[in-house]
Amino acid sequence: MTTDKLRGVNLGGWLVLEKWMTPSLFAGLDAQDEYMFMQTPNAKEKIEAHRKSFITESDFKWMSTHGINAVRIPVGYWVLSDVPPFASALTYLDWAMETALKYNIQVIIDLHALQGSQNGFDHSAKIGPAEWFDKNEYRNATLDVLQMIAYRYKDYANLWGLQVINEPRVGALQFKLRKFYKDAYTRLSTILQQHTRIIYSDAFSPRLFSGILDRRKHSVVMDVHIYHMTKLFAQFFSIDWYYRVLKRRKRLLKRLSKTQPIIIGEWSGALRQTAYDRIPKDAHPELTRFYTQLQLEIFDDVQGWFYWNYKTEQPGVWSYRSQVDDGVIKI
């Protein structure tokens, strides 16, 4: 399949739930994450209905006619088989691979939620301590899941990459994470076709992790996520601050790309609310449009980008599709 630069979206909120993206699914429940949701009445029936309706073939058709040539699909460690309380999503991942192939769309399978949780956030499926770092059995189980995913999908021409972890907990030297990356590479490089990249996260420390899998024969890519509005004290800075940060980021991405290819696995046009509060409401779409375009311009040296997210229940800056349909984003 084509190896053109990836212009992609994330299919978040589909096979790994996030309450803020699909609030109607959680309506009337105290559940805050998928782990809690799956222990509520009729959870299995509800999640099956959600998986069938949230992403359909019409979505892939929309992507193919709007310049999207890749998707990043977040999955949980239960994707291939039931791991109570979680329900397997195997049927849907199989379907997504076939449907993407039909529409000439590349796929990254992203292991987004790991056993024990790699960061303690809701998008790891369980809010709480990041126990994945504390138990060797969890890390070994993750390697087993990655290996099974690799065996099942290795012959798909549109499997662009397999991502071994999403947004692990930020740390200092990260010795356990470094070992995990090397172990994952050892296992996956003997299974995956050469056209399928092994993707690892920069753990929000791109300088620290750049080159950690250098001088390997199989293709390796580092995933960098860019969310400027999460920066400490960002709410106090002007729009010009964001622009200056983007210029520095462009230089960094160019430098990192000389060591290994880079993808921007997640980014969006979202700014801190304080940035919008400083200007009239009718100027908000133009600000988002301008900020989005500036970010796209800094991605010249990377292999591709994936907007977070393709869709949410409510239109807005976190929904790529609604932003395109409303004319805010123009690719």
N, C-alpha and C positions, 0 to 999 in steps of 0.2 A: 504493500500500500504506500501511499504518498508519505514522504518524509518532510513535507513542508513545515514551516514554523507552526507550532500549535497555537490555535486561538480557541480556547476552551472554556467550559463552565463546569462547576461542581454540581453533582446531583446529591447535595446534602439534604438531610431531613427525609430521605427516602428509605434507605436500608439501615440507617442509623438515625434514630429520632432525635430531634432537638425541639423542645417545647415551644420556644419563641418563634420557630418557623412554621409550625403547624398547631397553633393553640387550640383549634377546635377538637383535635384528637384527644386533648387532655382536659377538655371542658368538664367541670364538675368533679375533677379528681385532685387529690393532694399530690399526686406523682409529679416529680420534677425532672425525671430522666427516664430512659427506656427500662432500666432495671426495675424501677418502682412501677412504671406503667404496666409491665408485663405481669405484675402480681395483682392487678385490679380485675374486677369481674369482666368476662368476655374479652379479655385483652387479645387473645390469639385471633379471634374473629375480626376484631377491630383493626389489628395491624395488617391482616391479610387484605382487608378491604382498602386500607390506605395504600399498601404496596401496589395493588392493582390499578388504582385510580390516580395516584399522585404523579407518576411518570408513565406515559403511554407512547405508542408509536407516533402519535401526532406531535409529541414533543421532539422526538428525533427528527421528524420531518421539518419542524419549525427550525431546529438548529441547522440542518443542512441547507436550508434556503436563506439563512441569515448569517452565513459566514463562519459558523462554528464547525471546526473539523476535529474536535477532540472533547472527551468528557473524562472527568476524574470522578470515580465512583467510590465514595466512602462505604466501607463494610465493617462489620464487627467480627470478632473471633468466632462467633457462632454461625457465620455465613453458610458454611457447608453442611452443618448438622445441628440439630437442637442441642443447646446447652442451657438447661433450665436456669432461670426462667425465660431465657431468650429462645426465639423460634427461628429456625433456619430460613435463610433468604436465597437458597440455592436456585430455585426455579426462576427467580427474578434476575439474578446475576447471569444465569445462562441466557435468559431472554435478552437482557441488555447487550451482551456480547454479540449475539446474532443480529439484533436490530441495528446496533452500531455498524456492524459489518455491512449490512444492507445499504446503509446510507453513507458508507465510506467515511466513517467517523472512528478516529483512533481512541483507544481506551487506556486509562491508567486505573488499575485496581489498587485502591488505597486502604491499607489496614488501619482504620480510623479509631477503632475501639479495641483495646487489648485487655486480656484477662488481668484482673487486679487494678486496672486503670493506670495509664501511663502519665496522667496529669491531674486527675481528680476533678475534671470539669464535666459538664453534662454531655459534651460531644464525645466523651470516652464511654458513654452509656451509664456511668455510675459516678455520681458526685461523692467526693470524700477523699481519703488518703490515696496517694499514688503508690499502691502496693506492688505494682509491677516491678519496681526497682528493688523491693525488699525481698522478693522470693524468686530464687533461681528457677523453681518449677514453672512459674508464670512465663519467664523468658524462654525457657525450653519449649513450653507449650506454644508460644508464639511462633517459634521457628518451625514447629511441626505444622501449624496452620498455614504458614507461608509456603511451605514445601508442598502441601496438598493443593493449595490454590495454583501454584506453578505447574504441577502435573496436570491439573484439570484443564487449564487454559493455554498451555504453552504452544499449541499448534495454531492458535488464532493469529492470522496475519495482522490484525488490528490491535493486538495487545502491545501497546507502545511501551508500557512500563508496569512494574509491580512495586508499589511503595511499601516499605517494611514497617513503617510506624508513622503516625501523625502527631506532630506537636508534643514530643515528650517533655516532661518537666524540665524546666531550665535549671542548670546546675553549673558547677565550676569546671572541673576537669572531666567529669562524666566518664569515668573508667568503665562502668558497667554498660553504658550505652555504646561506647566505642567497641567493646568486645562483642556486643550484640550485632553491631553492623558488620563486623568481620565474619562472625559466625553465619549471619544471614547470607552474606556474599558467598561464602564457601558452599553453602547448601544450594542456593538458587542458581549459581553460575554453572552448575553441572546439569541443570534441568531446563532452564529457559533457552529459547532460541536467541541468537545473537541480536536480532532486531528488537528484542524486548529488554528495556533498560532496567537495572536494579536501582531503585530510587530511595534515598535516605534523607531524613530531615536534618536541617541545620540546627534544630533545637533553639531557634532564635539567637544563635551564636555563629553566624556564617563564617567569620574569620577563624574561629576556633575549629570548626569542623571541615573547612575546605581542605581537600587533599587527603582526608582520612582513608579513602579507598583508592588512592592514586596508584598508578602503575599496575593496575589489574587488567587482564585481557578482556573480560566481559564489560560491556558498556555500563557505566555508572553515572548517575545524575544526582545532583544535590537539589533538594526542594527548599525554597525560601518563601516565607509568607510575609506579606507587607500589609500592615494595618497601622498607618501613622496615627490614627486617632487614639490608639491605645498607649501611646508614649506618655511617660510620666510628665505631668504639668502641661500636656498638649492643649488643655482647655484654656490656658492663659495666653497662648501664642497667636499671633496674627496669621492671616492667610499667607503672607509672604514667608513666614517660617516654614510652612508646609512646602512651599516651592523650593526654598533653599535645601531642605532635607531631600527632596526629590533629585536635585542636581548631584548631591553627594552620593545618593544611592545609585545613580546611574554609573558613576565612576567605580563604585564598589563592585557592582554586578559585572562590569566589563573586566575588572581585575580578577574576580573569582572565576569567571568563565574561561580564563586561560589555564586554570588548574583542572577543572572538570566542567562539563555542561551544567547549566542551571535552568530550572523551571521555576516560575512563580506559581506555586501550587494553589495559593489563595491570595486574593486581593479584592478590593471593592472601591466604589466611589464614595464611601461613607466618610464624613468629617465629623468632628465633635459638634454637638448641638450649639455650643457657644459660637462656632464659626458662622452658623446660619443666623444666630440671634443678632449678629452685628449688621445684617443687611435686610432689606425689605423682603417679605415672603415671596413676592412674585419674581424675585431674583434668584431664589434657591435653585431652580432647575438649571439655570445657566452656570451657577457656581459648580454644581455637581458635574455638569457636562465638561466644563473647563478643567476641573481637577482630574476627572477620568481620563481626558485626552492627554494631560500632562503625564499621568502615570504610564499610559500606553507608550509614550515617547521614550521612556527610560528603559523599556524592555527590548531595545534593539539588539542587544548582545546575548539574550537568553534564548533557549530552545523553544520556549512557549510560555503561555500564561493561562490561568484558569480563574475566572471570576467566581467569587463566593457571594451569592449562590445562583444557580440557574433560575429558581423560582422559590417564592414563599407564598403563604396563603394571602397575605396582604401585599399589594403592590408597593414599590418604593425602592430605595437605593440598594437594598440587599437582594432584590429580584432583578437579575439581568434581563430576563424576558420582558418584564414590565417597563424597564428603563429603555429598552430598544423600541418597544411598541409605542411608548410615549415620546420618542424622539430625543431622549436625553443622551443616550449612547448611540453613536454612529460609527460603525467600523467600516 
